[in-house]
């Protein structure tokens, strides 16, 4: 595969786009899994920094729980905290809702492609377009209103 080294800024922008879309997706599992794998690799490589813990805005089953705040090239993300994070990091309290990440102007498909290439995953080929979807360019199919009557 043609591997291009990505800057931490490109990866952070792609993570931002994927995370933003995951929050509104009907089934966000794939997007959150991609985010989790990328953040783990960034932490392992030292390109991301663990900042501290925040109380979650949406606690599970009415229980208060904390999330881990991660910083990547000026972008901040939350991921589920592990036990060691509570022992090693300071708790920062509630999330500052006035802070916003910088805007990123890339598409979701390009962001996913960037993150998958960064992880070294094979990109899934788009499925071929169905021959029933459109008759443009298909000479063997005649539109219903132009068929020869029997």
MODELLER restraints for C-alpha pairs under 7 A, 6 or more apart:
rsr = mdl.restraints
at = mdl.atoms
rsr.add(forms.Gaussian(group=physical.xy_distance, feature=features.Distance(at['CA:8:A'], at['CA:47:A']), mean=6.76, stdev=0.5))
rsr.add(forms.Gaussian(group=physical.xy_distance, feature=features.Distance(at['CA:8:A'], at['CA:73:A']), mean=6.13, stdev=0.5))
rsr.add(forms.Gaussian(group=physical.xy_distance, feature=features.Distance(at['CA:9:A'], at['CA:73:A']), mean=5.44, stdev=0.5))
rsr.add(forms.Gaussian(group=physical.xy_distance, feature=features.Distance(at['CA:11:A'], at['CA:115:A']), mean=6.67, stdev=0.5))
rsr.add(forms.Gaussian(group=physical.xy_distance, feature=features.Distance(at['CA:12:A'], at['CA:72:A']), mean=5.80, stdev=0.5))
rsr.add(forms.Gaussian(group=physical.xy_distance, feature=features.Distance(at['CA:12:A'], at['CA:73:A']), mean=6.38, stdev=0.5))
rsr.add(forms.Gaussian(group=physical.xy_distance, feature=features.Distance(at['CA:12:A'], at['CA:75:A']), mean=6.25, stdev=0.5))
rsr.add(forms.Gaussian(group=physical.xy_distance, feature=features.Distance(at['CA:13:A'], at['CA:104:A']), mean=5.60, stdev=0.5))
rsr.add(forms.Gaussian(group=physical.xy_distance, feature=features.Distance(at['CA:14:A'], at['CA:111:A']), mean=4.40, stdev=0.5))
rsr.add(forms.Gaussian(group=physical.xy_distance, feature=features.Distance(at['CA:14:A'], at['CA:114:A']), mean=6.95, stdev=0.5))
rsr.add(forms.Gaussian(group=physical.xy_distance, feature=features.Distance(at['CA:14:A'], at['CA:115:A']), mean=6.82, stdev=0.5))
rsr.add(forms.Gaussian(group=physical.xy_distance, feature=features.Distance(at['CA:15:A'], at['CA:35:A']), mean=6.40, stdev=0.5))
rsr.add(forms.Gaussian(group=physical.xy_distance, feature=features.Distance(at['CA:17:A'], at['CA:104:A']), mean=6.85, stdev=0.5))
rsr.add(forms.Gaussian(group=physical.xy_distance, feature=features.Distance(at['CA:17:A'], at['CA:108:A']), mean=6.16, stdev=0.5))
rsr.add(forms.Gaussian(group=physical.xy_distance, feature=features.Distance(at['CA:17:A'], at['CA:111:A']), mean=6.65, stdev=0.5))
rsr.add(forms.Gaussian(group=physical.xy_distance, feature=features.Distance(at['CA:18:A'], at['CA:31:A']), mean=6.25, stdev=0.5))
rsr.add(forms.Gaussian(group=physical.xy_distance, feature=features.Distance(at['CA:18:A'], at['CA:108:A']), mean=6.23, stdev=0.5))
rsr.add(forms.Gaussian(group=physical.xy_distance, feature=features.Distance(at['CA:18:A'], at['CA:111:A']), mean=6.67, stdev=0.5))
rsr.add(forms.Gaussian(group=physical.xy_distance, feature=features.Distance(at['CA:18:A'], at['CA:112:A']), mean=6.89, stdev=0.5))
rsr.add(forms.Gaussian(group=physical.xy_distance, feature=features.Distance(at['CA:22:A'], at['CA:28:A']), mean=4.86, stdev=0.5))
rsr.add(forms.Gaussian(group=physical.xy_distance, feature=features.Distance(at['CA:22:A'], at['CA:31:A']), mean=5.71, stdev=0.5))
rsr.add(forms.Gaussian(group=physical.xy_distance, feature=features.Distance(at['CA:22:A'], at['CA:32:A']), mean=6.58, stdev=0.5))
rsr.add(forms.Gaussian(group=physical.xy_distance, feature=features.Distance(at['CA:38:A'], at['CA:115:A']), mean=6.90, stdev=0.5))
rsr.add(forms.Gaussian(group=physical.xy_distance, feature=features.Distance(at['CA:38:A'], at['CA:119:A']), mean=6.76, stdev=0.5))
rsr.add(forms.Gaussian(group=physical.xy_distance, feature=features.Distance(at['CA:42:A'], at['CA:48:A']), mean=5.24, stdev=0.5))
rsr.add(forms.Gaussian(group=physical.xy_distance, feature=features.Distance(at['CA:43:A'], at['CA:49:A']), mean=6.59, stdev=0.5))
rsr.add(forms.Gaussian(group=physical.xy_distance, feature=features.Distance(at['CA:47:A'], at['CA:72:A']), mean=6.72, stdev=0.5))
rsr.add(forms.Gaussian(group=physical.xy_distance, feature=features.Distance(at['CA:48:A'], at['CA:70:A']), mean=6.69, stdev=0.5))
rsr.add(forms.Gaussian(group=physical.xy_distance, feature=features.Distance(at['CA:48:A'], at['CA:71:A']), mean=5.68, stdev=0.5))
rsr.add(forms.Gaussian(group=physical.xy_distance, feature=features.Distance(at['CA:48:A'], at['CA:72:A']), mean=4.78, stdev=0.5))
rsr.add(forms.Gaussian(group=physical.xy_distance, feature=features.Distance(at['CA:49:A'], at['CA:70:A']), mean=5.65, stdev=0.5))
rsr.add(forms.Gaussian(group=physical.xy_distance, feature=features.Distance(at['CA:49:A'], at['CA:71:A']), mean=5.20, stdev=0.5))
rsr.add(forms.Gaussian(group=physical.xy_distance, feature=features.Distance(at['CA:49:A'], at['CA:72:A']), mean=6.67, stdev=0.5))
rsr.add(forms.Gaussian(group=physical.xy_distance, feature=features.Distance(at['CA:50:A'], at['CA:69:A']), mean=6.17, stdev=0.5))
rsr.add(forms.Gaussian(group=physical.xy_distance, feature=features.Distance(at['CA:50:A'], at['CA:70:A']), mean=4.72, stdev=0.5))
rsr.add(forms.Gaussian(group=physical.xy_distance, feature=features.Distance(at['CA:50:A'], at['CA:71:A']), mean=6.51, stdev=0.5))
rsr.add(forms.Gaussian(group=physical.xy_distance, feature=features.Distance(at['CA:51:A'], at['CA:69:A']), mean=5.47, stdev=0.5))
rsr.add(forms.Gaussian(group=physical.xy_distance, feature=features.Distance(at['CA:51:A'], at['CA:70:A']), mean=5.71, stdev=0.5))
rsr.add(forms.Gaussian(group=physical.xy_distance, feature=features.Distance(at['CA:51:A'], at['CA:71:A']), mean=6.76, stdev=0.5))
rsr.add(forms.Gaussian(group=physical.xy_distance, feature=features.Distance(at['CA:52:A'], at['CA:68:A']), mean=5.99, stdev=0.5))
rsr.add(forms.Gaussian(group=physical.xy_distance, feature=features.Distance(at['CA:52:A'], at['CA:69:A']), mean=5.42, stdev=0.5))
rsr.add(forms.Gaussian(group=physical.xy_distance, feature=features.Distance(at['CA:52:A'], at['CA:89:A']), mean=5.31, stdev=0.5))
rsr.add(forms.Gaussian(group=physical.xy_distance, feature=features.Distance(at['CA:52:A'], at['CA:90:A']), mean=5.30, stdev=0.5))
rsr.add(forms.Gaussian(group=physical.xy_distance, feature=features.Distance(at['CA:52:A'], at['CA:91:A']), mean=5.79, stdev=0.5))
rsr.add(forms.Gaussian(group=physical.xy_distance, feature=features.Distance(at['CA:52:A'], at['CA:92:A']), mean=6.24, stdev=0.5))
rsr.add(forms.Gaussian(group=physical.xy_distance, feature=features.Distance(at['CA:53:A'], at['CA:66:A']), mean=6.13, stdev=0.5))
rsr.add(forms.Gaussian(group=physical.xy_distance, feature=features.Distance(at['CA:53:A'], at['CA:67:A']), mean=5.60, stdev=0.5))
rsr.add(forms.Gaussian(group=physical.xy_distance, feature=features.Distance(at['CA:53:A'], at['CA:68:A']), mean=4.70, stdev=0.5))
rsr.add(forms.Gaussian(group=physical.xy_distance, feature=features.Distance(at['CA:53:A'], at['CA:69:A']), mean=5.78, stdev=0.5))
rsr.add(forms.Gaussian(group=physical.xy_distance, feature=features.Distance(at['CA:53:A'], at['CA:89:A']), mean=6.93, stdev=0.5))
rsr.add(forms.Gaussian(group=physical.xy_distance, feature=features.Distance(at['CA:53:A'], at['CA:90:A']), mean=6.40, stdev=0.5))
rsr.add(forms.Gaussian(group=physical.xy_distance, feature=features.Distance(at['CA:53:A'], at['CA:91:A']), mean=4.62, stdev=0.5))
rsr.add(forms.Gaussian(group=physical.xy_distance, feature=features.Distance(at['CA:53:A'], at['CA:92:A']), mean=5.60, stdev=0.5))
rsr.add(forms.Gaussian(group=physical.xy_distance, feature=features.Distance(at['CA:54:A'], at['CA:66:A']), mean=5.33, stdev=0.5))
rsr.add(forms.Gaussian(group=physical.xy_distance, feature=features.Distance(at['CA:54:A'], at['CA:67:A']), mean=5.38, stdev=0.5))
rsr.add(forms.Gaussian(group=physical.xy_distance, feature=features.Distance(at['CA:54:A'], at['CA:68:A']), mean=6.46, stdev=0.5))
rsr.add(forms.Gaussian(group=physical.xy_distance, feature=features.Distance(at['CA:54:A'], at['CA:69:A']), mean=6.84, stdev=0.5))
rsr.add(forms.Gaussian(group=physical.xy_distance, feature=features.Distance(at['CA:54:A'], at['CA:91:A']), mean=6.25, stdev=0.5))
rsr.add(forms.Gaussian(group=physical.xy_distance, feature=features.Distance(at['CA:54:A'], at['CA:92:A']), mean=5.48, stdev=0.5))
rsr.add(forms.Gaussian(group=physical.xy_distance, feature=features.Distance(at['CA:54:A'], at['CA:93:A']), mean=5.25, stdev=0.5))
rsr.add(forms.Gaussian(group=physical.xy_distance, feature=features.Distance(at['CA:54:A'], at['CA:94:A']), mean=5.62, stdev=0.5))
rsr.add(forms.Gaussian(group=physical.xy_distance, feature=features.Distance(at['CA:54:A'], at['CA:95:A']), mean=5.85, stdev=0.5))
rsr.add(forms.Gaussian(group=physical.xy_distance, feature=features.Distance(at['CA:55:A'], at['CA:65:A']), mean=5.94, stdev=0.5))
rsr.add(forms.Gaussian(group=physical.xy_distance, feature=features.Distance(at['CA:55:A'], at['CA:66:A']), mean=4.35, stdev=0.5))
rsr.add(forms.Gaussian(group=physical.xy_distance, feature=features.Distance(at['CA:55:A'], at['CA:67:A']), mean=6.29, stdev=0.5))
rsr.add(forms.Gaussian(group=physical.xy_distance, feature=features.Distance(at['CA:55:A'], at['CA:93:A']), mean=5.82, stdev=0.5))
rsr.add(forms.Gaussian(group=physical.xy_distance, feature=features.Distance(at['CA:55:A'], at['CA:94:A']), mean=5.22, stdev=0.5))
rsr.add(forms.Gaussian(group=physical.xy_distance, feature=features.Distance(at['CA:55:A'], at['CA:95:A']), mean=6.67, stdev=0.5))
rsr.add(forms.Gaussian(group=physical.xy_distance, feature=features.Distance(at['CA:56:A'], at['CA:65:A']), mean=5.85, stdev=0.5))
rsr.add(forms.Gaussian(group=physical.xy_distance, feature=features.Distance(at['CA:56:A'], at['CA:66:A']), mean=5.21, stdev=0.5))
rsr.add(forms.Gaussian(group=physical.xy_distance, feature=features.Distance(at['CA:56:A'], at['CA:67:A']), mean=5.94, stdev=0.5))
rsr.add(forms.Gaussian(group=physical.xy_distance, feature=features.Distance(at['CA:59:A'], at['CA:65:A']), mean=5.93, stdev=0.5))
rsr.add(forms.Gaussian(group=physical.xy_distance, feature=features.Distance(at['CA:66:A'], at['CA:81:A']), mean=6.53, stdev=0.5))
rsr.add(forms.Gaussian(group=physical.xy_distance, feature=features.Distance(at['CA:67:A'], at['CA:78:A']), mean=5.92, stdev=0.5))
rsr.add(forms.Gaussian(group=physical.xy_distance, feature=features.Distance(at['CA:67:A'], at['CA:79:A']), mean=5.68, stdev=0.5))
rsr.add(forms.Gaussian(group=physical.xy_distance, feature=features.Distance(at['CA:67:A'], at['CA:80:A']), mean=4.84, stdev=0.5))
rsr.add(forms.Gaussian(group=physical.xy_distance, feature=features.Distance(at['CA:67:A'], at['CA:81:A']), mean=4.94, stdev=0.5))
rsr.add(forms.Gaussian(group=physical.xy_distance, feature=features.Distance(at['CA:68:A'], at['CA:78:A']), mean=5.38, stdev=0.5))
rsr.add(forms.Gaussian(group=physical.xy_distance, feature=features.Distance(at['CA:68:A'], at['CA:79:A']), mean=5.27, stdev=0.5))
rsr.add(forms.Gaussian(group=physical.xy_distance, feature=features.Distance(at['CA:68:A'], at['CA:80:A']), mean=5.85, stdev=0.5))
rsr.add(forms.Gaussian(group=physical.xy_distance, feature=features.Distance(at['CA:68:A'], at['CA:81:A']), mean=4.85, stdev=0.5))
rsr.add(forms.Gaussian(group=physical.xy_distance, feature=features.Distance(at['CA:69:A'], at['CA:76:A']), mean=6.73, stdev=0.5))
rsr.add(forms.Gaussian(group=physical.xy_distance, feature=features.Distance(at['CA:69:A'], at['CA:77:A']), mean=5.77, stdev=0.5))
rsr.add(forms.Gaussian(group=physical.xy_distance, feature=features.Distance(at['CA:69:A'], at['CA:78:A']), mean=4.72, stdev=0.5))
rsr.add(forms.Gaussian(group=physical.xy_distance, feature=features.Distance(at['CA:69:A'], at['CA:79:A']), mean=6.77, stdev=0.5))
rsr.add(forms.Gaussian(group=physical.xy_distance, feature=features.Distance(at['CA:70:A'], at['CA:76:A']), mean=5.57, stdev=0.5))
rsr.add(forms.Gaussian(group=physical.xy_distance, feature=features.Distance(at['CA:70:A'], at['CA:77:A']), mean=5.18, stdev=0.5))
rsr.add(forms.Gaussian(group=physical.xy_distance, feature=features.Distance(at['CA:70:A'], at['CA:78:A']), mean=6.10, stdev=0.5))
rsr.add(forms.Gaussian(group=physical.xy_distance, feature=features.Distance(at['CA:71:A'], at['CA:77:A']), mean=6.52, stdev=0.5))
rsr.add(forms.Gaussian(group=physical.xy_distance, feature=features.Distance(at['CA:75:A'], at['CA:101:A']), mean=5.55, stdev=0.5))
rsr.add(forms.Gaussian(group=physical.xy_distance, feature=features.Distance(at['CA:76:A'], at['CA:101:A']), mean=6.63, stdev=0.5))
rsr.add(forms.Gaussian(group=physical.xy_distance, feature=features.Distance(at['CA:116:A'], at['CA:123:A']), mean=6.85, stdev=0.5))
rsr.add(forms.Gaussian(group=physical.xy_distance, feature=features.Distance(at['CA:135:A'], at['CA:141:A']), mean=6.55, stdev=0.5))
